[in-house]
Amino acid sequence: MTVITRPPDPDLRAGPAPPAVRRRRLRPRHLGTAVIRALCLGNVLLLIWMVLTSLRDTKDIFEHPVGLPGHLAWGNYSRAWDTGGFGPALVNSLVVSIGSAVIAVALAAPAAYVLARTRRRVGGPLTLLFALGIGVPTQLIVIPVYVAFAKTQNATQLKLLDSMQGLLTVYVGLAMPFTVFLLTGYFRSLPVEVEEAACLDGAGPVRSFLKIVLPMARNGLITAFTLQVLSAWNETLFSLVLLTSDGNRTLPSALLAFIDQQQFQGTDWGGMFAGVVIVMVPVLLLFVVLGQRLIAGMTAGVSK
């Protein structure tokens, strides 16, 4: 009997074929992540450059705009602090920023809770009305606010112009539309079953709001507080219009006055960058401390 043998298949001797290499597609999500990382890196580099420039003298800055300081000119900060009046301005900014944030959150939280839990038809239009207030430009209300404050001051002898209480009142009014709108969405994201259980245990609406709702809405309240502090800290227009004396300046207006002063006396670039860093550092510290809570409060009511 003749046995016929077939030669081995060369493909089988070589073993199994390697798997096909899948090409990785560039998805929009990856592109967006790359853009965000590039923007963050640019902001970090800009921040580092500002801090390094604030420690250099004017001659060194003009010779090498981008570079490391040859010697640390800490005198820029002391000169900006004394000449620019940043000490009293820092206190004024802290008072109006923190004070307006506390008052705005304290007033907006009950209103937002009622709008979030009401089942009446008026709840929707009122929430929309607060949302429309966000789009009103502040430049349009500067003159009406100034005229109203002047007439009120003449009629009641209540000092509203060139005073911290007048600027504090303006900041609270400007913060109400966005704060109410933000907290309304956050309160709607909270479970109603917890409040119903408290009601069965004998808790009234006020007690449920103070003892149950507010602790659960801690992240939302901190977010509203932080955003109002940042808004009041960076606000410049009303502080320039309503405050005229040097002792009542806030940090942004004090920085502008310091820059104008340097233009007449000889530009001190190191001192001006030191003033910018002084204005910026408290905001950065606030973000570092409350950054996670800020993100949690902003994203909590997205699905509602």
Buried (B, 14 or more C-beta within 10 A) or exposed (E): EEEEEEEEEEEEEEEEEEEEEEEEEEEEEEEEEEEEEEEEEEEEEEEEBBBBBBBBBBEBBEEEEEEEBEEEBEEBBEBBBEBBBBEBBBEBBBBBBBBBBBBBBEBBBBBBBBBBBEEEEEBEEBBEEBBEBBEEEEEEBBEEBBEEBEEBBEEEEEEBBBBBEBBBBBBBBBBBBBBBBBBBBBBBBBEEEEBEEBBEEEBEBEEBBEEBBBEBBEBBBBBBBBBBBBBBBBBEEBBBBBBEEEEBBBBBBBBBBBBEBBEEEEBBBBBBBBBBBBBBEBBEEBEEEBEEBBEBBBEBBEEE
